[in-house]
């Protein structure tokens, strides 16, 4: 599976006219996206209530031709494909949260017009005056309303192309890079570009950017960036296929083009050990174990400042490279990992789940850039109350926030490293547990199924097992969603990682 990193490039000193065009495009895109979200609220809730996994195809089908045609009033003709993709991504995330929370997730909103925000603020204050809302609830809801009032959503470019969406241009004489952004519809085209320096399109062969006498539907803006970003863009001159999607973002008076860039791995280190990195207090606990689970080496990792996560990612990558280790992380940010004790015991400040998830996204490409495999995410449920020696799972194992002592086998250790030790040895445990596929024989045919994976296949008895392995392989390779919800995620990882899928599956006969 390819890995991607983000590259943030500042748009350098755009003039007044270009600022106006970018602001207009961002506002139109945001309003059109909000309109789509509002129109599809009930159909999406109906899909979420079905208790089945909502697919991207189902969500995109909700935005029919008539609905998309009505968006022309916002002047977003250049962004129709991007809007559908952005819309589907937002609602897929909402549907997953809604199902996981039992219907308590709030419906997404990307913008409130100032008049709407004023009305909602009045309604909230009235509810507080009548005691229908507490002061704490009022503050939380007011913050949400103010955060969306007048907000502009980043403009998504769903593809890299010279004739639409966006592309990069390069000046061979000065070594500078520019962005070509298609922001305008046919009605608002600009006059032809004046003759100037000859720029090259960052595409195979670096073809020249054509200058025509036709009106323009794009603008060209200079880009500003640091040494690390320049190195990646230099690689793109030779391998332009690494450039993928992008977003135009405005923060205050600064405009940025945030690129998604594919990270290539020229030489992959074959792991000789595993390294678990778990949440601890106040930083991260790191444990390296050999493949047999012996000789653990522990370390506490911490960093401060605005670049804290990147500093931690750099240190984790260096340690993994030195130990030739496969990094193992907790899925879902480590929520439910048992680090926080029950019953009013004073708790240390644990590494936040949100920051842990962002660290995982950074490590996806940092490790690959260093020649290591990407991190493996495994379920963190009960991680810090599980005995690394015998596997006993009970809250009684945690004597205190600082001490772990297994009530079954007597294993004792500082509690900070129990989670990371369990992560480091969990891959070995997973390797011994094959994916169960249940088999039921009826009227001369066999039905193979696994409800957790959503897999079902029926074949005649005479055909044997080969068609089933083929269907399993297709399913595992076609599903690329970043699932991190326990058994399903673990089973998919096992099927994808197997050199021979037959070695990862066991049959379970049922009646």
TIMARBA-311496 format. One record per residue (C-alpha): z, x, y; residue in one letter. Coordinates in Angstrom, 3 decimals, padded with zeros to 6 digits, always signed. Layout:
REM TIMARBA-311496
up, east, north, r
Z, X, Y, a;
...
//
This chain:
REM TIMARBA-311496
up, east, north, r
+000.000, +000.000, +000.000, x;
-000.934, +001.501, +003.390, x;
+001.821, +002.294, +005.881, x;
+001.566, +001.715, +009.624, x;
+003.273, +003.054, +012.724, x;
+003.193, +001.784, +016.288, x;
+001.879, +003.811, +019.181, x;
+002.918, +002.761, +022.697, x;
+000.409, +003.833, +025.362, x;
+001.049, +003.123, +029.030, x;
-001.822, +001.753, +031.101, x;
-001.910, +004.204, +033.974, x;
-001.895, +002.877, +037.561, x;
-004.130, -000.196, +037.164, x;
-005.507, -001.494, +040.443, x;
-004.691, -004.874, +041.941, x;
-007.748, -006.601, +040.472, x;
-007.107, -005.306, +036.959, x;
-003.457, -006.332, +037.194, x;
-004.543, -009.834, +038.163, x;
-006.950, -010.019, +035.221, x;
-004.340, -008.795, +032.731, x;
-001.704, -011.170, +034.131, x;
-004.117, -014.108, +033.910, x;
-005.046, -013.246, +030.309, x;
-001.387, -012.857, +029.274, x;
-000.419, -016.171, +030.884, x;
-003.358, -018.092, +029.395, x;
-002.716, -016.635, +025.946, x;
+001.005, -017.515, +026.122, x;
+000.371, -021.096, +027.232, x;
-002.253, -021.640, +024.535, x;
+000.058, -020.226, +021.845, x;
+002.927, -022.435, +023.000, x;
+000.605, -025.457, +022.906, x;
-000.375, -024.649, +019.303, x;
+003.262, -024.255, +018.272, x;
+004.269, -027.575, +019.799, x;
+001.389, -029.500, +018.249, x;
+002.153, -028.169, +014.770, x;
+005.912, -028.662, +014.788, x;
+006.065, -031.663, +012.443, x;
+003.435, -030.436, +009.942, x;
+005.197, -027.060, +009.687, x;
+008.595, -028.697, +009.149, x;
+007.033, -030.836, +006.440, x;
+005.737, -027.710, +004.698, x;
+009.137, -026.025, +004.992, x;
+010.920, -029.059, +003.503, x;
+008.832, -028.796, +000.336, x;
+011.059, -025.878, -000.834, x;
+007.938, -023.967, -001.861, x;
+006.861, -020.717, -000.277, x;
+004.700, -021.508, +002.748, x;
+001.473, -019.487, +002.732, x;
-000.552, -018.100, +005.623, x;
-003.557, -020.184, +004.560, x;
-001.491, -023.389, +004.760, x;
-000.284, -022.604, +008.274, x;
-003.685, -021.505, +009.585, x;
-005.219, -024.717, +008.231, x;
-002.967, -026.702, +010.602, x;
-004.880, -025.303, +013.596, x;
-008.061, -027.318, +013.028, x;
-011.308, -027.125, +015.012, x;
-010.371, -029.938, +017.392, x;
-007.028, -028.326, +018.192, x;
-008.660, -024.954, +018.832, x;
-011.414, -026.524, +020.923, x;
-008.779, -028.139, +023.150, x;
-007.429, -024.665, +023.925, x;
-010.619, -023.902, +025.863, x;
-008.881, -025.525, +028.829, x;
-006.726, -022.379, +029.004, x;
-009.756, -020.076, +029.060, x;
-008.789, -018.298, +025.844, x;
-012.207, -018.251, +024.155, x;
-012.021, -014.459, +023.511, x;
-008.668, -014.850, +021.730, x;
-009.239, -017.707, +019.249, x;
-008.988, -015.536, +016.116, x;
-006.012, -013.636, +017.504, x;
-004.240, -016.878, +018.404, x;
-004.623, -018.196, +014.858, x;
-003.219, -015.003, +013.373, x;
-000.325, -014.771, +015.857, x;
+000.437, -018.475, +015.437, x;
+000.491, -018.149, +011.628, x;
+002.738, -015.065, +011.703, x;
+005.302, -016.769, +013.955, x;
+005.412, -019.955, +011.880, x;
+005.520, -018.145, +008.534, x;
+008.598, -016.279, +009.747, x;
+010.144, -019.547, +010.977, x;
+009.464, -021.358, +007.682, x;
+011.106, -018.544, +005.689, x;
+014.179, -018.582, +007.981, x;
+014.342, -022.382, +007.899, x;
+014.320, -022.486, +004.103, x;
+016.828, -019.655, +003.767, x;
+019.246, -021.162, +006.304, x;
+019.042, -024.688, +004.901, x;
+017.268, -026.110, +007.938, x;
+019.423, -024.484, +010.620, x;
+016.764, -022.162, +012.081, x;
+015.533, -023.078, +015.558, x;
+011.852, -023.877, +016.045, x;
+010.024, -021.031, +017.830, x;
+009.205, -021.190, +021.530, x;
+007.254, -018.525, +023.411, x;
+007.387, -019.976, +026.921, x;
+009.026, -022.667, +029.028, x;
+007.429, -023.580, +032.316, x;
+009.938, -023.305, +035.200, x;
+010.008, -027.115, +035.583, x;
+010.822, -027.566, +031.893, x;
+013.528, -024.923, +032.104, x;
+015.132, -026.720, +035.065, x;
+015.169, -030.003, +033.135, x;
+016.761, -028.394, +030.100, x;
+019.389, -026.661, +032.226, x;
+020.314, -029.996, +033.863, x;
+020.535, -031.675, +030.439, x;
+022.752, -028.912, +029.076, x;
+025.120, -028.934, +032.054, x;
+025.367, -032.747, +031.825, x;
+026.210, -032.449, +028.122, x;
+028.901, -029.904, +028.941, x;
+030.356, -032.165, +031.647, x;
+030.683, -034.999, +029.107, x;
+032.286, -032.641, +026.534, x;
+029.287, -032.973, +024.193, x;
+028.899, -029.176, +024.399, x;
+031.583, -026.516, +024.541, x;
+031.471, -023.797, +027.197, x;
+030.512, -021.196, +024.567, x;
+027.640, -023.362, +023.263, x;
+026.481, -023.959, +026.830, x;
+026.315, -020.223, +027.571, x;
+024.316, -019.519, +024.404, x;
+021.782, -022.269, +025.053, x;
+021.456, -021.410, +028.719, x;
+020.686, -017.800, +027.804, x;
+017.943, -018.983, +025.432, x;
+016.410, -021.257, +028.082, x;
+016.455, -018.563, +030.759, x;
+014.970, -016.012, +028.334, x;
+011.934, -018.272, +027.783, x;
+011.554, -019.548, +031.331, x;
+008.302, -018.181, +032.782, x;
+007.985, -015.706, +029.881, x;
+004.652, -014.170, +028.888, x;
+004.011, -013.346, +025.242, x;
+002.255, -010.098, +024.261, x;
-001.491, -010.597, +023.876, x;
-002.559, -009.821, +020.317, x;
-005.853, -008.117, +019.473, x;
-006.506, -008.840, +015.806, x;
-009.197, -006.214, +015.261, x;
-010.574, -002.927, +016.525, x;
-014.181, -003.366, +017.682, x;
-016.384, -002.103, +020.501, x;
-017.980, -005.487, +021.256, x;
-014.873, -007.702, +021.127, x;
-011.063, -007.600, +021.151, x;
-010.380, -003.958, +022.069, x;
-011.397, -000.366, +021.417, x;
-010.599, +003.113, +022.740, x;
-012.930, +005.289, +024.797, x;
-012.847, +009.080, +025.091, x;
-013.995, +011.422, +027.855, x;
-015.111, +014.699, +026.189, x;
-015.048, +016.589, +029.503, x;
-011.457, +015.854, +030.476, x;
-009.981, +014.919, +027.073, x;
-008.650, +011.644, +028.496, x;
-008.507, +008.325, +026.641, x;
-009.247, +004.837, +027.968, x;
-008.895, +001.326, +026.577, x;
-011.660, -001.266, +026.669, x;
-010.056, -004.724, +026.662, x;
-012.106, -007.913, +026.258, x;
-010.078, -010.355, +028.368, x;
-012.639, -012.661, +029.998, x;
-014.656, -015.664, +028.882, x;
-018.264, -016.323, +029.876, x;
-017.234, -018.381, +032.909, x;
-015.185, -015.577, +034.488, x;
-017.433, -012.594, +033.795, x;
-017.373, -009.612, +036.119, x;
-020.307, -007.949, +037.814, x;
-022.031, -005.086, +035.919, x;
-020.141, -001.812, +035.816, x;
-021.353, +000.894, +038.217, x;
-022.741, +004.099, +036.753, x;
-020.104, +006.773, +036.262, x;
-018.856, +009.305, +033.757, x;
-020.183, +009.067, +030.226, x;
-017.469, +007.878, +027.841, x;
-017.577, +007.894, +024.071, x;
-016.373, +005.072, +021.819, x;
-013.688, +006.203, +019.375, x;
-015.755, +005.158, +016.367, x;
-017.662, +007.001, +013.605, x;
-019.949, +009.550, +015.282, x;
-018.347, +008.989, +018.741, x;
-021.296, +006.936, +020.051, x;
-021.711, +006.675, +023.833, x;
-020.314, +003.598, +025.536, x;
-023.327, +001.590, +026.620, x;
-023.732, +000.695, +030.295, x;
-025.869, -002.414, +030.820, x;
-026.946, -004.539, +033.742, x;
-025.316, -007.619, +032.198, x;
-022.089, -009.138, +033.531, x;
-018.945, -007.817, +031.860, x;
-016.290, -009.655, +029.854, x;
-014.071, -006.611, +029.594, x;
-012.138, -004.119, +031.701, x;
-011.633, -000.374, +031.123, x;
-008.207, +001.084, +031.893, x;
-006.915, +004.693, +031.648, x;
-004.089, +005.449, +029.235, x;
-001.045, +007.681, +029.656, x;
+001.056, +009.058, +026.800, x;
+003.022, +012.032, +025.488, x;
+002.265, +014.894, +023.126, x;
+003.123, +013.038, +019.914, x;
+000.814, +010.132, +020.797, x;
-001.950, +012.531, +021.822, x;
-001.819, +014.167, +018.396, x;
-002.336, +010.798, +016.688, x;
-005.241, +009.931, +019.011, x;
-006.807, +013.318, +018.255, x;
-006.672, +012.374, +014.573, x;
-008.375, +009.073, +015.418, x;
-011.365, +010.977, +016.854, x;
-012.048, +012.239, +013.317, x;
-010.770, +009.175, +011.467, x;
-011.200, +006.122, +013.732, x;
-010.476, +003.817, +010.795, x;
-006.745, +004.492, +011.244, x;
-006.801, +002.343, +014.417, x;
-005.925, -001.250, +013.602, x;
-004.502, -004.115, +015.661, x;
-002.985, -003.878, +019.152, x;
-000.936, -005.834, +021.672, x;
-001.121, -005.878, +025.448, x;
+002.465, -005.990, +026.702, x;
+003.928, -006.307, +030.189, x;
+007.500, -005.227, +030.932, x;
+008.300, -005.547, +034.616, x;
+005.500, -003.790, +036.493, x;
+004.469, -001.652, +033.509, x;
+001.597, -002.583, +031.189, x;
+001.345, -001.053, +027.743, x;
-001.116, -001.120, +024.889, x;
+000.878, -001.016, +021.643, x;
-001.353, +000.090, +018.761, x;
-000.853, -000.275, +015.036, x;
-002.030, +002.942, +013.395, x;
-002.421, +003.559, +009.675, x;
-000.497, +006.581, +008.462, x;
-002.297, +008.700, +005.898, x;
-000.553, +010.869, +003.329, x;
-002.535, +013.952, +002.380, x;
-000.054, +015.384, -000.122, x;
+002.647, +013.310, -001.768, x;
+005.860, +014.959, -002.958, x;
+006.776, +013.870, -006.483, x;
+010.427, +012.731, -006.232, x;
+012.919, +014.660, -008.323, x;
+015.956, +012.685, -007.105, x;
+016.930, +009.477, -005.320, x;
+018.700, +009.147, -001.987, x;
+020.589, +005.994, -001.108, x;
+021.120, +005.269, +002.594, x;
+023.590, +002.438, +003.150, x;
+025.398, +000.890, +006.091, x;
+028.816, +002.338, +006.794, x;
+031.290, +002.576, +009.671, x;
+030.208, +003.432, +012.264, x;
+027.036, +005.176, +011.059, x;
+025.166, +005.503, +007.753, x;
+026.273, +006.836, +004.385, x;
+023.810, +009.008, +002.478, x;
+024.041, +009.946, -001.208, x;
+021.561, +012.077, -003.168, x;
+021.582, +011.819, -006.969, x;
+019.501, +013.486, -009.631, x;
+017.342, +011.320, -011.857, x;
+020.159, +011.184, -014.392, x;
+022.542, +009.906, -011.702, x;
+024.639, +013.084, -011.819, x;
+025.676, +015.591, -009.148, x;
+025.907, +013.232, -006.157, x;
+025.897, +014.811, -002.698, x;
+027.356, +012.717, +000.120, x;
+026.924, +012.886, +003.901, x;
+027.664, +010.682, +006.903, x;
+024.844, +010.286, +009.421, x;
+025.256, +009.234, +013.036, x;
+023.418, +009.487, +016.331, x;
+023.738, +008.170, +019.879, x;
+021.503, +007.326, +022.798, x;
+018.313, +005.377, +023.304, x;
+016.467, +007.313, +020.558, x;
+019.272, +006.842, +018.014, x;
+017.120, +005.222, +015.309, x;
+014.366, +007.834, +015.594, x;
+016.962, +010.634, +015.401, x;
+018.454, +009.066, +012.272, x;
+014.982, +008.621, +010.758, x;
+014.199, +012.276, +011.453, x;
+017.411, +013.452, +009.766, x;
+016.940, +011.161, +006.754, x;
+013.357, +012.389, +006.348, x;
+014.449, +016.034, +006.521, x;
+017.188, +015.495, +003.923, x;
+014.849, +013.577, +001.608, x;
+012.214, +016.294, +001.907, x;
+014.719, +019.060, +001.165, x;
+016.021, +017.193, -001.897, x;
+012.546, +015.938, -002.932, x;
+014.138, +012.497, -003.075, x;
+012.936, +008.906, -003.108, x;
+014.751, +007.047, -000.318, x;
+016.348, +003.718, -001.315, x;
+017.465, +001.205, +001.336, x;
+019.176, -002.170, +001.390, x;
+016.851, -005.147, +001.800, x;
+017.392, -007.785, +004.481, x;
+019.272, -005.378, +006.747, x;
+022.166, -005.073, +004.305, x;
+023.498, -008.575, +004.973, x;
+025.786, -009.656, +002.156, x;
+026.444, -006.101, +000.967, x;
+030.219, -006.651, +000.767, x;
+031.156, -003.964, +003.297, x;
+033.235, -006.395, +005.374, x;
+036.441, -007.389, +003.563, x;
+037.683, -010.947, +003.358, x;
+040.973, -012.330, +004.581, x;
+041.619, -011.198, +008.127, x;
+041.859, -007.472, +007.353, x;
+041.121, -005.358, +010.475, x;
+037.548, -004.168, +010.075, x;
+035.820, -000.999, +011.286, x;
+032.637, -001.365, +013.286, x;
+029.842, -001.401, +010.702, x;
+026.280, -000.212, +011.387, x;
+024.445, -003.352, +012.666, x;
+022.084, -005.121, +010.253, x;
+019.375, -005.535, +012.905, x;
+019.283, -001.812, +013.674, x;
+019.282, -001.031, +009.952, x;
+016.158, -003.198, +009.515, x;
+014.415, -001.441, +012.423, x;
+015.337, +001.928, +010.907, x;
+013.686, +000.823, +007.664, x;
+010.452, +000.010, +009.512, x;
+010.473, +003.467, +011.144, x;
+011.079, +005.177, +007.801, x;
+008.098, +003.396, +006.264, x;
+005.777, +005.712, +008.161, x;
+008.045, +008.704, +008.884, x;
+008.514, +009.413, +005.180, x;
+004.809, +009.020, +004.431, x;
+003.901, +011.375, +007.289, x;
+006.170, +013.981, +005.683, x;
+004.376, +013.611, +002.340, x;
+007.108, +011.502, +000.716, x;
+006.652, +008.035, -000.791, x;
+007.706, +005.113, +001.442, x;
+011.274, +003.821, +001.045, x;
+012.143, +001.367, -001.690, x;
+014.088, -001.717, -000.604, x;
+016.446, -003.236, -003.150, x;
+018.878, -006.125, -002.959, x;
+022.125, -005.139, -001.252, x;
+024.077, -008.142, -002.533, x;
+027.607, -007.038, -003.470, x;
+026.638, -003.396, -003.007, x;
+030.025, -002.201, -001.704, x;
+032.165, -004.124, -004.214, x;
+030.242, -002.884, -007.300, x;
+031.629, -000.009, -009.340, x;
+029.078, +002.846, -009.552, x;
+030.436, +003.849, -012.968, x;
+030.869, +000.600, -014.980, x;
+029.093, -001.951, -012.779, x;
+032.079, -004.290, -012.370, x;
+031.552, -006.558, -009.339, x;
+034.670, -007.952, -007.660, x;
+036.251, -007.964, -004.206, x;
+039.420, -006.637, -005.873, x;
+037.699, -003.235, -006.142, x;
+038.114, -002.760, -002.383, x;
+041.754, -001.823, -001.928, x;
+041.292, -001.310, +001.816, x;
+038.484, -000.697, +004.317, x;
+038.796, +003.015, +003.471, x;
+039.381, +003.033, -000.309, x;
+037.510, +001.801, -003.397, x;
+039.223, +001.647, -006.800, x;
+037.648, -000.178, -009.735, x;
+040.079, -002.577, -011.426, x;
+038.078, -002.321, -014.659, x;
+037.493, +001.393, -015.329, x;
+039.670, +003.088, -012.683, x;
+036.848, +004.809, -010.779, x;
+038.081, +005.726, -007.267, x;
+036.217, +006.918, -004.209, x;
+036.184, +006.632, -000.411, x;
+034.606, +003.235, +000.197, x;
+032.092, +004.633, +002.711, x;
+029.964, +006.208, -000.049, x;
+030.151, +003.478, -002.700, x;
+027.182, +001.577, -001.273, x;
+024.963, +004.642, -000.906, x;
+025.892, +005.847, -004.429, x;
+024.973, +002.434, -005.859, x;
+021.664, +002.514, -004.026, x;
+020.887, +005.996, -005.320, x;
+021.352, +004.986, -008.980, x;
+019.953, +001.459, -008.726, x;
+016.362, +002.539, -009.339, x;
+017.360, +003.988, -012.699, x;
+019.020, +000.689, -013.573, x;
+015.954, -001.263, -012.452, x;
+013.694, +000.972, -014.541, x;
+015.486, -000.170, -017.696, x;
+015.196, -003.872, -016.803, x;
+011.717, -005.198, -017.512, x;
+010.256, -008.282, -015.847, x;
+010.749, -011.305, -018.139, x;
+007.761, -013.543, -018.790, x;
+008.603, -016.672, -020.760, x;
+006.282, -017.868, -023.539, x;
+006.000, -021.444, -024.819, x;
+003.629, -022.376, -027.666, x;
+002.114, -025.869, -027.631, x;
-000.844, -027.238, -029.638, x;
-002.532, -023.928, -030.299, x;
-002.134, -022.502, -026.780, x;
+000.469, -020.285, -025.197, x;
+001.881, -020.859, -021.729, x;
+003.234, -017.743, -020.014, x;
+005.367, -018.294, -016.908, x;
+007.992, -016.851, -014.567, x;
+009.274, -019.387, -012.047, x;
+010.852, -016.726, -009.830, x;
+007.446, -015.107, -009.289, x;
+005.618, -018.434, -009.209, x;
+003.447, -017.184, -012.090, x;
+001.893, -019.396, -014.758, x;
-000.943, -018.705, -017.177, x;
-002.204, -020.624, -020.223, x;
-004.373, -018.956, -022.901, x;
-005.423, -019.835, -026.486, x;
-003.390, -018.151, -029.230, x;
-006.460, -016.340, -030.555, x;
-007.026, -014.504, -027.231, x;
-003.840, -012.457, -027.455, x;
-001.906, -011.038, -024.482, x;
-004.651, -009.142, -022.639, x;
-005.671, -012.031, -020.285, x;
-002.024, -012.499, -019.312, x;
-001.590, -008.850, -018.317, x;
-004.798, -009.103, -016.272, x;
-003.551, -012.199, -014.392, x;
-000.162, -010.566, -013.786, x;
-001.829, -007.457, -012.378, x;
-004.002, -009.524, -010.029, x;
-000.998, -011.492, -008.798, x;
+001.116, -008.401, -008.136, x;
-001.653, -006.653, -006.194, x;
-002.739, -009.677, -004.148, x;
+000.704, -010.597, -002.815, x;
+001.440, -008.270, +000.075, x;
+004.117, -010.244, +001.908, x;
+007.165, -008.133, +002.797, x;
+009.540, -010.103, +000.615, x;
+013.095, -008.851, +000.521, x;
+014.830, -011.817, -001.115, x;
+016.386, -010.557, -004.290, x;
+014.788, -011.031, -007.703, x;
+011.275, -011.902, -006.560, x;
+011.001, -008.759, -004.434, x;
+012.419, -006.548, -007.191, x;
+010.042, -007.979, -009.806, x;
+006.994, -007.520, -007.586, x;
+007.988, -003.917, -006.826, x;
+008.400, -003.212, -010.546, x;
+004.974, -004.669, -011.419, x;
+003.233, -002.778, -008.602, x;
+004.897, +000.535, -009.390, x;
+004.134, +000.503, -013.129, x;
+001.387, +002.883, -014.268, x;
+000.736, +000.481, -017.153, x;
+001.840, -003.081, -016.465, x;
+002.538, -003.559, -020.183, x;
+005.487, -001.178, -019.838, x;
+007.061, -003.331, -017.103, x;
+006.977, -006.710, -018.902, x;
+008.908, -008.256, -021.774, x;
+008.108, -011.560, -023.499, x;
+010.865, -014.173, -023.834, x;
+009.986, -016.969, -026.312, x;
+011.264, -020.429, -025.302, x;
+010.997, -023.856, -026.898, x;
//
